[in-house]
Amino acid sequence: MNYNGKNLNLAKNMRSHMTHEEVIIWNMVRAKKFLGFKFKRQVLIGDYIVDFVCESKKLILEIDGGQHNEPKNVEYDKKRTEFLNSQGYKVLRFWNNEIRENISGVYEVIMRNLLE
């Protein structure tokens, strides 16, 4: 795949500056601790950087803050998800407050999708 150098640098930077909620999810899924599935973080797929991906299951985890409710971002996220779906990926989106307030529910959703 031909990666845009700017996006590659951005992805590297994002790995070093994760949000609190991204750290929580990364600690949950990293190092094959999550049911033996391997996740990577801040990965380029096409022109997009996804928060977390399990390549073997074609499963993407996106962690969304309030900015994703803004109309321009809703449209961007829709287009992005359509592209990722067209590449065979399933995208799961979690709001920051879900991660803070219902991490066990988030865990269950991820686990259920990995075991499908």
Disulfide bonds with the S-S distance in Angstrom:
none
